[in-house]
Amino acid sequence: MDRKGVSSKEIEIDLDISRGAVRLTLTLAHLRPTGKPQCRPGRPLEYTEADERNLLRHVRLHLKDTYEEVRVACGLKIKRDAIKRILKRHGIIN
């Protein structure tokens, strides 16, 4: 819209967004030539690929272990939810 001669104030009013959002979008527009949003790296993982392989191996050998038992046996310092997420991603539930 800015390239068509429309001011940032008009964009702000027309789209009902803040002035800061309009300015930031216009200043970063050159980084998005296709109009797609930029990818963000996300939060770093709490565990390594080796930790994940070790966890999966242990769980497949000891099906009845609790999450706490798995965590202690594998020597992991990650939370229960992270263990559940890893196992769910590999099709292992409950």
PyMOL Python script that loads the backbone (N, CA, C, O; Angstrom):
from pymol import cmd

cmd.read_pdbstr("""\
ATOM      1  N   MET A   1       0.823  -1.192   0.000  1.00  0.00           N
ATOM      2  CA  MET A   1       0.000   0.000   0.000  1.00  0.00           C
ATOM      3  C   MET A   1       0.868   1.256   0.000  1.00  0.00           C
ATOM      4  O   MET A   1       0.521   2.259  -0.625  1.00  0.00           O
ATOM      5  N   ASP A   2       1.997   1.194   0.705  1.00  0.00           N
ATOM      6  CA  ASP A   2       2.852   2.364   0.790  1.00  0.00           C
ATOM      7  C   ASP A   2       3.448   2.705  -0.574  1.00  0.00           C
ATOM      8  O   ASP A   2       3.642   3.880  -0.887  1.00  0.00           O
ATOM      9  N   ARG A   3       3.735   1.703  -1.378  1.00  0.00           N
ATOM     10  CA  ARG A   3       4.326   1.951  -2.689  1.00  0.00           C
ATOM     11  C   ARG A   3       3.313   2.555  -3.659  1.00  0.00           C
ATOM     12  O   ARG A   3       3.695   3.118  -4.685  1.00  0.00           O
ATOM     13  N   LYS A   4       2.069   2.445  -3.350  1.00  0.00           N
ATOM     14  CA  LYS A   4       1.027   2.991  -4.209  1.00  0.00           C
ATOM     15  C   LYS A   4       0.697   4.431  -3.846  1.00  0.00           C
ATOM     16  O   LYS A   4      -0.254   5.005  -4.376  1.00  0.00           O
ATOM     17  N   GLY A   5       1.480   5.017  -2.942  1.00  0.00           N
ATOM     18  CA  GLY A   5       1.269   6.407  -2.595  1.00  0.00           C
ATOM     19  C   GLY A   5       0.396   6.626  -1.376  1.00  0.00           C
ATOM     20  O   GLY A   5       0.048   7.764  -1.062  1.00  0.00           O
ATOM     21  N   VAL A   6       0.038   5.556  -0.683  1.00  0.00           N
ATOM     22  CA  VAL A   6      -0.798   5.682   0.501  1.00  0.00           C
ATOM     23  C   VAL A   6       0.127   5.924   1.698  1.00  0.00           C
ATOM     24  O   VAL A   6       1.153   5.258   1.839  1.00  0.00           O
ATOM     25  N   SER A   7      -0.236   6.864   2.544  1.00  0.00           N
ATOM     26  CA  SER A   7       0.598   7.163   3.705  1.00  0.00           C
ATOM     27  C   SER A   7       0.414   6.105   4.797  1.00  0.00           C
ATOM     28  O   SER A   7      -0.564   5.359   4.808  1.00  0.00           O
ATOM     29  N   SER A   8       1.380   6.066   5.709  1.00  0.00           N
ATOM     30  CA  SER A   8       1.302   5.094   6.797  1.00  0.00           C
ATOM     31  C   SER A   8       0.108   5.396   7.713  1.00  0.00           C
ATOM     32  O   SER A   8      -0.470   4.480   8.299  1.00  0.00           O
ATOM     33  N   LYS A   9      -0.251   6.638   7.833  1.00  0.00           N
ATOM     34  CA  LYS A   9      -1.411   7.024   8.640  1.00  0.00           C
ATOM     35  C   LYS A   9      -2.702   6.460   8.035  1.00  0.00           C
ATOM     36  O   LYS A   9      -3.571   5.970   8.756  1.00  0.00           O
ATOM     37  N   GLU A  10      -2.814   6.533   6.718  1.00  0.00           N
ATOM     38  CA  GLU A  10      -3.990   5.992   6.040  1.00  0.00           C
ATOM     39  C   GLU A  10      -4.057   4.466   6.169  1.00  0.00           C
ATOM     40  O   GLU A  10      -5.134   3.892   6.331  1.00  0.00           O
ATOM     41  N   ILE A  11      -2.891   3.822   6.095  1.00  0.00           N
ATOM     42  CA  ILE A  11      -2.841   2.368   6.278  1.00  0.00           C
ATOM     43  C   ILE A  11      -3.285   2.014   7.686  1.00  0.00           C
ATOM     44  O   ILE A  11      -4.060   1.079   7.889  1.00  0.00           O
ATOM     45  N   GLU A  12      -2.788   2.772   8.657  1.00  0.00           N
ATOM     46  CA  GLU A  12      -3.134   2.560  10.063  1.00  0.00           C
ATOM     47  C   GLU A  12      -4.646   2.636  10.275  1.00  0.00           C
ATOM     48  O   GLU A  12      -5.228   1.782  10.943  1.00  0.00           O
ATOM     49  N   ILE A  13      -5.262   3.638   9.717  1.00  0.00           N
ATOM     50  CA  ILE A  13      -6.706   3.835   9.884  1.00  0.00           C
ATOM     51  C   ILE A  13      -7.488   2.783   9.098  1.00  0.00           C
ATOM     52  O   ILE A  13      -8.456   2.218   9.607  1.00  0.00           O
ATOM     53  N   ASP A  14      -7.073   2.522   7.867  1.00  0.00           N
ATOM     54  CA  ASP A  14      -7.783   1.589   7.000  1.00  0.00           C
ATOM     55  C   ASP A  14      -7.766   0.157   7.554  1.00  0.00           C
ATOM     56  O   ASP A  14      -8.786  -0.532   7.523  1.00  0.00           O
ATOM     57  N   LEU A  15      -6.612  -0.289   8.059  1.00  0.00           N
ATOM     58  CA  LEU A  15      -6.486  -1.658   8.557  1.00  0.00           C
ATOM     59  C   LEU A  15      -6.741  -1.777  10.053  1.00  0.00           C
ATOM     60  O   LEU A  15      -6.783  -2.885  10.587  1.00  0.00           O
ATOM     61  N   ASP A  16      -6.910  -0.658  10.728  1.00  0.00           N
ATOM     62  CA  ASP A  16      -7.169  -0.615  12.176  1.00  0.00           C
ATOM     63  C   ASP A  16      -6.076  -1.338  12.960  1.00  0.00           C
ATOM     64  O   ASP A  16      -6.351  -2.199  13.795  1.00  0.00           O
ATOM     65  N   ILE A  17      -4.820  -0.961  12.667  1.00  0.00           N
ATOM     66  CA  ILE A  17      -3.676  -1.499  13.406  1.00  0.00           C
ATOM     67  C   ILE A  17      -2.837  -0.341  13.923  1.00  0.00           C
ATOM     68  O   ILE A  17      -3.024   0.802  13.506  1.00  0.00           O
ATOM     69  N   SER A  18      -1.927  -0.630  14.818  1.00  0.00           N
ATOM     70  CA  SER A  18      -1.143   0.433  15.449  1.00  0.00           C
ATOM     71  C   SER A  18      -0.134   1.042  14.488  1.00  0.00           C
ATOM     72  O   SER A  18       0.266   0.422  13.502  1.00  0.00           O
ATOM     73  N   ARG A  19       0.266   2.262  14.794  1.00  0.00           N
ATOM     74  CA  ARG A  19       1.246   2.980  13.987  1.00  0.00           C
ATOM     75  C   ARG A  19       2.583   2.243  13.988  1.00  0.00           C
ATOM     76  O   ARG A  19       3.262   2.170  12.964  1.00  0.00           O
ATOM     77  N   GLY A  20       2.956   1.696  15.149  1.00  0.00           N
ATOM     78  CA  GLY A  20       4.217   0.959  15.255  1.00  0.00           C
ATOM     79  C   GLY A  20       4.232  -0.285  14.391  1.00  0.00           C
ATOM     80  O   GLY A  20       5.259  -0.613  13.796  1.00  0.00           O
ATOM     81  N   ALA A  21       3.104  -0.985  14.313  1.00  0.00           N
ATOM     82  CA  ALA A  21       3.012  -2.186  13.479  1.00  0.00           C
ATOM     83  C   ALA A  21       3.175  -1.832  12.003  1.00  0.00           C
ATOM     84  O   ALA A  21       3.831  -2.554  11.252  1.00  0.00           O
ATOM     85  N   VAL A  22       2.579  -0.727  11.600  1.00  0.00           N
ATOM     86  CA  VAL A  22       2.691  -0.286  10.205  1.00  0.00           C
ATOM     87  C   VAL A  22       4.134   0.081   9.888  1.00  0.00           C
ATOM     88  O   VAL A  22       4.673  -0.337   8.863  1.00  0.00           O
ATOM     89  N   ARG A  23       4.751   0.851  10.755  1.00  0.00           N
ATOM     90  CA  ARG A  23       6.137   1.277  10.515  1.00  0.00           C
ATOM     91  C   ARG A  23       7.093   0.096  10.472  1.00  0.00           C
ATOM     92  O   ARG A  23       7.957   0.027   9.598  1.00  0.00           O
ATOM     93  N   LEU A  24       6.945  -0.831  11.406  1.00  0.00           N
ATOM     94  CA  LEU A  24       7.821  -1.998  11.438  1.00  0.00           C
ATOM     95  C   LEU A  24       7.633  -2.855  10.191  1.00  0.00           C
ATOM     96  O   LEU A  24       8.607  -3.344   9.619  1.00  0.00           O
ATOM     97  N   THR A  25       6.405  -3.032   9.777  1.00  0.00           N
ATOM     98  CA  THR A  25       6.119  -3.823   8.580  1.00  0.00           C
ATOM     99  C   THR A  25       6.741  -3.175   7.349  1.00  0.00           C
ATOM    100  O   THR A  25       7.323  -3.864   6.510  1.00  0.00           O
ATOM    101  N   LEU A  26       6.623  -1.872   7.239  1.00  0.00           N
ATOM    102  CA  LEU A  26       7.177  -1.183   6.079  1.00  0.00           C
ATOM    103  C   LEU A  26       8.701  -1.181   6.086  1.00  0.00           C
ATOM    104  O   LEU A  26       9.320  -1.280   5.027  1.00  0.00           O
ATOM    105  N   THR A  27       9.317  -1.069   7.264  1.00  0.00           N
ATOM    106  CA  THR A  27      10.783  -1.069   7.312  1.00  0.00           C
ATOM    107  C   THR A  27      11.368  -2.453   7.062  1.00  0.00           C
ATOM    108  O   THR A  27      12.492  -2.562   6.571  1.00  0.00           O
ATOM    109  N   LEU A  28      10.630  -3.515   7.391  1.00  0.00           N
ATOM    110  CA  LEU A  28      11.135  -4.877   7.192  1.00  0.00           C
ATOM    111  C   LEU A  28      10.629  -5.500   5.894  1.00  0.00           C
ATOM    112  O   LEU A  28      10.903  -6.671   5.632  1.00  0.00           O
ATOM    113  N   ALA A  29       9.908  -4.753   5.090  1.00  0.00           N
ATOM    114  CA  ALA A  29       9.321  -5.285   3.862  1.00  0.00           C
ATOM    115  C   ALA A  29      10.389  -5.781   2.888  1.00  0.00           C
ATOM    116  O   ALA A  29      10.143  -6.732   2.146  1.00  0.00           O
ATOM    117  N   HIS A  30      11.555  -5.166   2.874  1.00  0.00           N
ATOM    118  CA  HIS A  30      12.605  -5.595   1.952  1.00  0.00           C
ATOM    119  C   HIS A  30      13.145  -6.984   2.301  1.00  0.00           C
ATOM    120  O   HIS A  30      13.741  -7.639   1.446  1.00  0.00           O
ATOM    121  N   LEU A  31      12.947  -7.444   3.537  1.00  0.00           N
ATOM    122  CA  LEU A  31      13.386  -8.777   3.939  1.00  0.00           C
ATOM    123  C   LEU A  31      12.392  -9.860   3.519  1.00  0.00           C
ATOM    124  O   LEU A  31      12.707 -11.049   3.575  1.00  0.00           O
ATOM    125  N   ARG A  32      11.202  -9.454   3.103  1.00  0.00           N
ATOM    126  CA  ARG A  32      10.160 -10.396   2.698  1.00  0.00           C
ATOM    127  C   ARG A  32       9.690 -10.063   1.281  1.00  0.00           C
ATOM    128  O   ARG A  32       8.575  -9.574   1.102  1.00  0.00           O
ATOM    129  N   PRO A  33      10.519 -10.320   0.281  1.00  0.00           N
ATOM    130  CA  PRO A  33      10.124  -9.943  -1.080  1.00  0.00           C
ATOM    131  C   PRO A  33       8.923 -10.726  -1.598  1.00  0.00           C
ATOM    132  O   PRO A  33       8.187 -10.219  -2.445  1.00  0.00           O
ATOM    133  N   THR A  34       8.704 -11.939  -1.117  1.00  0.00           N
ATOM    134  CA  THR A  34       7.567 -12.740  -1.591  1.00  0.00           C
ATOM    135  C   THR A  34       6.318 -12.483  -0.772  1.00  0.00           C
ATOM    136  O   THR A  34       5.237 -12.955  -1.125  1.00  0.00           O
ATOM    137  N   GLY A  35       6.450 -11.741   0.317  1.00  0.00           N
ATOM    138  CA  GLY A  35       5.314 -11.443   1.164  1.00  0.00           C
ATOM    139  C   GLY A  35       5.059 -12.479   2.241  1.00  0.00           C
ATOM    140  O   GLY A  35       4.135 -12.320   3.039  1.00  0.00           O
ATOM    141  N   LYS A  36       5.860 -13.541   2.284  1.00  0.00           N
ATOM    142  CA  LYS A  36       5.695 -14.577   3.308  1.00  0.00           C
ATOM    143  C   LYS A  36       6.418 -14.156   4.581  1.00  0.00           C
ATOM    144  O   LYS A  36       7.440 -13.474   4.510  1.00  0.00           O
ATOM    145  N   PRO A  37       5.902 -14.553   5.746  1.00  0.00           N
ATOM    146  CA  PRO A  37       6.574 -14.196   6.992  1.00  0.00           C
ATOM    147  C   PRO A  37       7.910 -14.923   7.133  1.00  0.00           C
ATOM    148  O   PRO A  37       8.107 -16.004   6.579  1.00  0.00           O
ATOM    149  N   GLN A  38       8.816 -14.313   7.878  1.00  0.00           N
ATOM    150  CA  GLN A  38      10.122 -14.915   8.108  1.00  0.00           C
ATOM    151  C   GLN A  38       9.993 -16.049   9.112  1.00  0.00           C
ATOM    152  O   GLN A  38       9.185 -15.982  10.038  1.00  0.00           O
ATOM    153  N   CYS A  39      10.788 -17.082   8.924  1.00  0.00           N
ATOM    154  CA  CYS A  39      10.803 -18.198   9.869  1.00  0.00           C
ATOM    155  C   CYS A  39      11.583 -17.795  11.110  1.00  0.00           C
ATOM    156  O   CYS A  39      12.588 -17.089  11.029  1.00  0.00           O
ATOM    157  N   ARG A  40      11.113 -18.248  12.240  1.00  0.00           N
ATOM    158  CA  ARG A  40      11.813 -17.993  13.486  1.00  0.00           C
ATOM    159  C   ARG A  40      12.427 -19.289  13.966  1.00  0.00           C
ATOM    160  O   ARG A  40      11.851 -20.358  13.764  1.00  0.00           O
ATOM    161  N   PRO A  41      13.575 -19.214  14.591  1.00  0.00           N
ATOM    162  CA  PRO A  41      14.275 -20.444  14.957  1.00  0.00           C
ATOM    163  C   PRO A  41      13.605 -21.237  16.073  1.00  0.00           C
ATOM    164  O   PRO A  41      13.784 -22.453  16.146  1.00  0.00           O
ATOM    165  N   GLY A  42      12.856 -20.597  16.923  1.00  0.00           N
ATOM    166  CA  GLY A  42      12.213 -21.305  18.021  1.00  0.00           C
ATOM    167  C   GLY A  42      13.158 -21.499  19.200  1.00  0.00           C
ATOM    168  O   GLY A  42      14.328 -21.120  19.156  1.00  0.00           O
ATOM    169  N   ARG A  43      12.625 -22.088  20.235  1.00  0.00           N
ATOM    170  CA  ARG A  43      13.398 -22.313  21.442  1.00  0.00           C
ATOM    171  C   ARG A  43      14.359 -23.482  21.237  1.00  0.00           C
ATOM    172  O   ARG A  43      13.989 -24.471  20.604  1.00  0.00           O
ATOM    173  N   PRO A  44      15.590 -23.393  21.760  1.00  0.00           N
ATOM    174  CA  PRO A  44      16.524 -24.503  21.621  1.00  0.00           C
ATOM    175  C   PRO A  44      16.034 -25.736  22.387  1.00  0.00           C
ATOM    176  O   PRO A  44      15.386 -25.612  23.426  1.00  0.00           O
ATOM    177  N   LEU A  45      16.345 -26.906  21.872  1.00  0.00           N
ATOM    178  CA  LEU A  45      15.938 -28.147  22.519  1.00  0.00           C
ATOM    179  C   LEU A  45      16.689 -28.344  23.836  1.00  0.00           C
ATOM    180  O   LEU A  45      17.826 -27.900  23.993  1.00  0.00           O
ATOM    181  N   GLU A  46      16.026 -29.019  24.778  1.00  0.00           N
ATOM    182  CA  GLU A  46      16.633 -29.290  26.086  1.00  0.00           C
ATOM    183  C   GLU A  46      17.488 -30.551  26.048  1.00  0.00           C
ATOM    184  O   GLU A  46      18.179 -30.859  27.019  1.00  0.00           O
ATOM    185  N   TYR A  47      17.450 -31.270  24.952  1.00  0.00           N
ATOM    186  CA  TYR A  47      18.111 -32.561  24.864  1.00  0.00           C
ATOM    187  C   TYR A  47      18.786 -32.703  23.504  1.00  0.00           C
ATOM    188  O   TYR A  47      18.485 -31.969  22.563  1.00  0.00           O
ATOM    189  N   THR A  48      19.709 -33.668  23.420  1.00  0.00           N
ATOM    190  CA  THR A  48      20.416 -33.904  22.168  1.00  0.00           C
ATOM    191  C   THR A  48      19.768 -35.078  21.437  1.00  0.00           C
ATOM    192  O   THR A  48      18.886 -35.748  21.973  1.00  0.00           O
ATOM    193  N   GLU A  49      20.217 -35.315  20.210  1.00  0.00           N
ATOM    194  CA  GLU A  49      19.719 -36.464  19.454  1.00  0.00           C
ATOM    195  C   GLU A  49      20.113 -37.763  20.145  1.00  0.00           C
ATOM    196  O   GLU A  49      19.359 -38.736  20.127  1.00  0.00           O
ATOM    197  N   ALA A  50      21.294 -37.776  20.753  1.00  0.00           N
ATOM    198  CA  ALA A  50      21.741 -38.973  21.481  1.00  0.00           C
ATOM    199  C   ALA A  50      20.839 -39.237  22.683  1.00  0.00           C
ATOM    200  O   ALA A  50      20.512 -40.388  22.970  1.00  0.00           O
ATOM    201  N   ASP A  51      20.439 -38.188  23.382  1.00  0.00           N
ATOM    202  CA  ASP A  51      19.515 -38.344  24.510  1.00  0.00           C
ATOM    203  C   ASP A  51      18.191 -38.943  24.035  1.00  0.00           C
ATOM    204  O   ASP A  51      17.615 -39.808  24.695  1.00  0.00           O
ATOM    205  N   GLU A  52      17.723 -38.474  22.890  1.00  0.00           N
ATOM    206  CA  GLU A  52      16.460 -38.963  22.352  1.00  0.00           C
ATOM    207  C   GLU A  52      16.567 -40.443  21.976  1.00  0.00           C
ATOM    208  O   GLU A  52      15.674 -41.231  22.289  1.00  0.00           O
ATOM    209  N   ARG A  53      17.654 -40.817  21.308  1.00  0.00           N
ATOM    210  CA  ARG A  53      17.855 -42.224  20.941  1.00  0.00           C
ATOM    211  C   ARG A  53      17.950 -43.108  22.174  1.00  0.00           C
ATOM    212  O   ARG A  53      17.378 -44.197  22.209  1.00  0.00           O
ATOM    213  N   ASN A  54      18.675 -42.639  23.190  1.00  0.00           N
ATOM    214  CA  ASN A  54      18.830 -43.383  24.437  1.00  0.00           C
ATOM    215  C   ASN A  54      17.472 -43.568  25.114  1.00  0.00           C
ATOM    216  O   ASN A  54      17.161 -44.652  25.607  1.00  0.00           O
ATOM    217  N   LEU A  55      16.681 -42.523  25.134  1.00  0.00           N
ATOM    218  CA  LEU A  55      15.343 -42.572  25.722  1.00  0.00           C
ATOM    219  C   LEU A  55      14.465 -43.588  25.003  1.00  0.00           C
ATOM    220  O   LEU A  55      13.810 -44.410  25.643  1.00  0.00           O
ATOM    221  N   LEU A  56      14.452 -43.533  23.681  1.00  0.00           N
ATOM    222  CA  LEU A  56      13.633 -44.453  22.906  1.00  0.00           C
ATOM    223  C   LEU A  56      14.062 -45.902  23.100  1.00  0.00           C
ATOM    224  O   LEU A  56      13.223 -46.795  23.217  1.00  0.00           O
ATOM    225  N   ARG A  57      15.363 -46.128  23.132  1.00  0.00           N
ATOM    226  CA  ARG A  57      15.872 -47.493  23.338  1.00  0.00           C
ATOM    227  C   ARG A  57      15.431 -48.022  24.696  1.00  0.00           C
ATOM    228  O   ARG A  57      14.978 -49.162  24.805  1.00  0.00           O
ATOM    229  N   HIS A  58      15.561 -47.198  25.726  1.00  0.00           N
ATOM    230  CA  HIS A  58      15.187 -47.628  27.071  1.00  0.00           C
ATOM    231  C   HIS A  58      13.684 -47.926  27.156  1.00  0.00           C
ATOM    232  O   HIS A  58      13.278 -48.930  27.739  1.00  0.00           O
ATOM    233  N   VAL A  59      12.875 -47.058  26.577  1.00  0.00           N
ATOM    234  CA  VAL A  59      11.428 -47.238  26.652  1.00  0.00           C
ATOM    235  C   VAL A  59      10.999 -48.497  25.906  1.00  0.00           C
ATOM    236  O   VAL A  59      10.111 -49.217  26.363  1.00  0.00           O
ATOM    237  N   ARG A  60      11.618 -48.764  24.772  1.00  0.00           N
ATOM    238  CA  ARG A  60      11.261 -49.970  24.021  1.00  0.00           C
ATOM    239  C   ARG A  60      11.669 -51.250  24.748  1.00  0.00           C
ATOM    240  O   ARG A  60      11.035 -52.291  24.571  1.00  0.00           O
ATOM    241  N   LEU A  61      12.714 -51.181  25.557  1.00  0.00           N
ATOM    242  CA  LEU A  61      13.141 -52.348  26.331  1.00  0.00           C
ATOM    243  C   LEU A  61      12.375 -52.491  27.633  1.00  0.00           C
ATOM    244  O   LEU A  61      12.161 -53.610  28.098  1.00  0.00           O
ATOM    245  N   HIS A  62      11.956 -51.385  28.229  1.00  0.00           N
ATOM    246  CA  HIS A  62      11.264 -51.379  29.523  1.00  0.00           C
ATOM    247  C   HIS A  62       9.924 -50.643  29.375  1.00  0.00           C
ATOM    248  O   HIS A  62       9.802 -49.470  29.728  1.00  0.00           O
ATOM    249  N   LEU A  63       8.947 -51.345  28.859  1.00  0.00           N
ATOM    250  CA  LEU A  63       7.669 -50.729  28.521  1.00  0.00           C
ATOM    251  C   LEU A  63       6.888 -50.225  29.730  1.00  0.00           C
ATOM    252  O   LEU A  63       6.116 -49.275  29.598  1.00  0.00           O
ATOM    253  N   LYS A  64       7.062 -50.821  30.883  1.00  0.00           N
ATOM    254  CA  LYS A  64       6.238 -50.498  32.047  1.00  0.00           C
ATOM    255  C   LYS A  64       6.838 -49.426  32.957  1.00  0.00           C
ATOM    256  O   LYS A  64       6.240 -49.093  33.980  1.00  0.00           O
ATOM    257  N   ASP A  65       7.997 -48.881  32.613  1.00  0.00           N
ATOM    258  CA  ASP A  65       8.617 -47.854  33.451  1.00  0.00           C
ATOM    259  C   ASP A  65       7.786 -46.570  33.437  1.00  0.00           C
ATOM    260  O   ASP A  65       7.167 -46.226  32.431  1.00  0.00           O
ATOM    261  N   THR A  66       7.785 -45.876  34.564  1.00  0.00           N
ATOM    262  CA  THR A  66       7.124 -44.578  34.636  1.00  0.00           C
ATOM    263  C   THR A  66       8.043 -43.528  34.023  1.00  0.00           C
ATOM    264  O   THR A  66       9.213 -43.797  33.748  1.00  0.00           O
ATOM    265  N   TYR A  67       7.501 -42.322  33.811  1.00  0.00           N
ATOM    266  CA  TYR A  67       8.309 -41.250  33.236  1.00  0.00           C
ATOM    267  C   TYR A  67       9.502 -40.931  34.138  1.00  0.00           C
ATOM    268  O   TYR A  67      10.606 -40.693  33.649  1.00  0.00           O
ATOM    269  N   GLU A  68       9.283 -40.927  35.435  1.00  0.00           N
ATOM    270  CA  GLU A  68      10.369 -40.637  36.380  1.00  0.00           C
ATOM    271  C   GLU A  68      11.444 -41.722  36.318  1.00  0.00           C
ATOM    272  O   GLU A  68      12.637 -41.418  36.347  1.00  0.00           O
ATOM    273  N   GLU A  69      11.030 -42.966  36.236  1.00  0.00           N
ATOM    274  CA  GLU A  69      11.997 -44.065  36.143  1.00  0.00           C
ATOM    275  C   GLU A  69      12.796 -43.978  34.846  1.00  0.00           C
ATOM    276  O   GLU A  69      13.999 -44.238  34.834  1.00  0.00           O
ATOM    277  N   VAL A  70      12.133 -43.618  33.773  1.00  0.00           N
ATOM    278  CA  VAL A  70      12.812 -43.457  32.484  1.00  0.00           C
ATOM    279  C   VAL A  70      13.819 -42.322  32.565  1.00  0.00           C
ATOM    280  O   VAL A  70      14.950 -42.449  32.096  1.00  0.00           O
ATOM    281  N   ARG A  71      13.405 -41.221  33.159  1.00  0.00           N
ATOM    282  CA  ARG A  71      14.284 -40.047  33.268  1.00  0.00           C
ATOM    283  C   ARG A  71      15.535 -40.372  34.064  1.00  0.00           C
ATOM    284  O   ARG A  71      16.638 -40.000  33.664  1.00  0.00           O
ATOM    285  N   VAL A  72      15.377 -41.063  35.191  1.00  0.00           N
ATOM    286  CA  VAL A  72      16.511 -41.413  36.043  1.00  0.00           C
ATOM    287  C   VAL A  72      17.398 -42.449  35.353  1.00  0.00           C
ATOM    288  O   VAL A  72      18.624 -42.332  35.373  1.00  0.00           O
ATOM    289  N   ALA A  73      16.778 -43.466  34.740  1.00  0.00           N
ATOM    290  CA  ALA A  73      17.551 -44.530  34.092  1.00  0.00           C
ATOM    291  C   ALA A  73      18.378 -44.003  32.923  1.00  0.00           C
ATOM    292  O   ALA A  73      19.483 -44.486  32.676  1.00  0.00           O
ATOM    293  N   CYS A  74      17.854 -43.023  32.210  1.00  0.00           N
ATOM    294  CA  CYS A  74      18.571 -42.470  31.060  1.00  0.00           C
ATOM    295  C   CYS A  74      19.494 -41.322  31.447  1.00  0.00           C
ATOM    296  O   CYS A  74      20.275 -40.848  30.623  1.00  0.00           O
ATOM    297  N   GLY A  75      19.408 -40.875  32.696  1.00  0.00           N
ATOM    298  CA  GLY A  75      20.261 -39.775  33.142  1.00  0.00           C
ATOM    299  C   GLY A  75      19.896 -38.448  32.510  1.00  0.00           C
ATOM    300  O   GLY A  75      20.766 -37.609  32.278  1.00  0.00           O
ATOM    301  N   LEU A  76      18.614 -38.250  32.229  1.00  0.00           N
ATOM    302  CA  LEU A  76      18.156 -37.015  31.587  1.00  0.00           C
ATOM    303  C   LEU A  76      17.773 -35.974  32.623  1.00  0.00           C
ATOM    304  O   LEU A  76      17.360 -36.306  33.734  1.00  0.00           O
ATOM    305  N   LYS A  77      17.912 -34.728  32.250  1.00  0.00           N
ATOM    306  CA  LYS A  77      17.517 -33.622  33.125  1.00  0.00           C
ATOM    307  C   LYS A  77      16.402 -32.824  32.463  1.00  0.00           C
ATOM    308  O   LYS A  77      16.349 -31.598  32.570  1.00  0.00           O
ATOM    309  N   ILE A  78      15.515 -33.536  31.780  1.00  0.00           N
ATOM    310  CA  ILE A  78      14.409 -32.861  31.112  1.00  0.00           C
ATOM    311  C   ILE A  78      13.110 -33.170  31.847  1.00  0.00           C
ATOM    312  O   ILE A  78      13.033 -34.115  32.632  1.00  0.00           O
ATOM    313  N   LYS A  79      12.109 -32.371  31.585  1.00  0.00           N
ATOM    314  CA  LYS A  79      10.833 -32.508  32.276  1.00  0.00           C
ATOM    315  C   LYS A  79      10.002 -33.636  31.682  1.00  0.00           C
ATOM    316  O   LYS A  79      10.256 -34.114  30.576  1.00  0.00           O
ATOM    317  N   ARG A  80       9.006 -34.040  32.449  1.00  0.00           N
ATOM    318  CA  ARG A  80       8.106 -35.121  32.078  1.00  0.00           C
ATOM    319  C   ARG A  80       7.403 -34.819  30.763  1.00  0.00           C
ATOM    320  O   ARG A  80       7.246 -35.706  29.924  1.00  0.00           O
ATOM    321  N   ASP A  81       6.983 -33.581  30.579  1.00  0.00           N
ATOM    322  CA  ASP A  81       6.279 -33.202  29.353  1.00  0.00           C
ATOM    323  C   ASP A  81       7.171 -33.347  28.122  1.00  0.00           C
ATOM    324  O   ASP A  81       6.694 -33.717  27.049  1.00  0.00           O
ATOM    325  N   ALA A  82       8.446 -33.061  28.271  1.00  0.00           N
ATOM    326  CA  ALA A  82       9.375 -33.212  27.144  1.00  0.00           C
ATOM    327  C   ALA A  82       9.521 -34.680  26.772  1.00  0.00           C
ATOM    328  O   ALA A  82       9.594 -35.017  25.590  1.00  0.00           O
ATOM    329  N   ILE A  83       9.563 -35.547  27.761  1.00  0.00           N
ATOM    330  CA  ILE A  83       9.645 -36.985  27.508  1.00  0.00           C
ATOM    331  C   ILE A  83       8.382 -37.444  26.793  1.00  0.00           C
ATOM    332  O   ILE A  83       8.455 -38.198  25.823  1.00  0.00           O
ATOM    333  N   LYS A  84       7.227 -36.994  27.265  1.00  0.00           N
ATOM    334  CA  LYS A  84       5.957 -37.362  26.636  1.00  0.00           C
ATOM    335  C   LYS A  84       5.925 -36.894  25.182  1.00  0.00           C
ATOM    336  O   LYS A  84       5.455 -37.624  24.309  1.00  0.00           O
ATOM    337  N   ARG A  85       6.415 -35.695  24.917  1.00  0.00           N
ATOM    338  CA  ARG A  85       6.415 -35.138  23.562  1.00  0.00           C
ATOM    339  C   ARG A  85       7.294 -35.972  22.627  1.00  0.00           C
ATOM    340  O   ARG A  85       6.916 -36.243  21.487  1.00  0.00           O
ATOM    341  N   ILE A  86       8.464 -36.375  23.117  1.00  0.00           N
ATOM    342  CA  ILE A  86       9.372 -37.192  22.309  1.00  0.00           C
ATOM    343  C   ILE A  86       8.719 -38.526  21.980  1.00  0.00           C
ATOM    344  O   ILE A  86       8.715 -38.962  20.829  1.00  0.00           O
ATOM    345  N   LEU A  87       8.168 -39.167  23.000  1.00  0.00           N
ATOM    346  CA  LEU A  87       7.553 -40.476  22.797  1.00  0.00           C
ATOM    347  C   LEU A  87       6.343 -40.385  21.868  1.00  0.00           C
ATOM    348  O   LEU A  87       6.141 -41.262  21.028  1.00  0.00           O
ATOM    349  N   LYS A  88       5.546 -39.342  22.009  1.00  0.00           N
ATOM    350  CA  LYS A  88       4.371 -39.176  21.158  1.00  0.00           C
ATOM    351  C   LYS A  88       4.786 -38.976  19.701  1.00  0.00           C
ATOM    352  O   LYS A  88       4.140 -39.491  18.789  1.00  0.00           O
ATOM    353  N   ARG A  89       5.863 -38.227  19.492  1.00  0.00           N
ATOM    354  CA  ARG A  89       6.348 -37.985  18.131  1.00  0.00           C
ATOM    355  C   ARG A  89       6.763 -39.288  17.447  1.00  0.00           C
ATOM    356  O   ARG A  89       6.696 -39.408  16.223  1.00  0.00           O
ATOM    357  N   HIS A  90       7.197 -40.269  18.262  1.00  0.00           N
ATOM    358  CA  HIS A  90       7.629 -41.565  17.728  1.00  0.00           C
ATOM    359  C   HIS A  90       6.538 -42.630  17.829  1.00  0.00           C
ATOM    360  O   HIS A  90       6.796 -43.813  17.608  1.00  0.00           O
ATOM    361  N   GLY A  91       5.333 -42.209  18.158  1.00  0.00           N
ATOM    362  CA  GLY A  91       4.199 -43.129  18.170  1.00  0.00           C
ATOM    363  C   GLY A  91       4.082 -43.988  19.408  1.00  0.00           C
ATOM    364  O   GLY A  91       3.387 -45.003  19.386  1.00  0.00           O
ATOM    365  N   ILE A  92       4.750 -43.606  20.494  1.00  0.00           N
ATOM    366  CA  ILE A  92       4.683 -44.346  21.739  1.00  0.00           C
ATOM    367  C   ILE A  92       3.835 -43.520  22.727  1.00  0.00           C
ATOM    368  O   ILE A  92       4.225 -42.424  23.129  1.00  0.00           O
ATOM    369  N   ILE A  93       2.686 -44.062  23.103  1.00  0.00           N
ATOM    370  CA  ILE A  93       1.834 -43.340  24.027  1.00  0.00           C
ATOM    371  C   ILE A  93       1.519 -44.222  25.227  1.00  0.00           C
ATOM    372  O   ILE A  93       1.493 -45.447  25.119  1.00  0.00           O
ATOM    373  N   ASN A  94       1.283 -43.596  26.358  1.00  0.00           N
ATOM    374  CA  ASN A  94       0.981 -44.283  27.623  1.00  0.00           C
ATOM    375  C   ASN A  94       2.016 -45.330  27.934  1.00  0.00           C
ATOM    376  O   ASN A  94       1.922 -46.005  28.959  1.00  0.00           O
TER     377      ASN A  94
END
""", "prot")
cmd.dss("prot")
cmd.show_as("cartoon", "prot")
cmd.util.cbc("prot")
cmd.orient("prot")
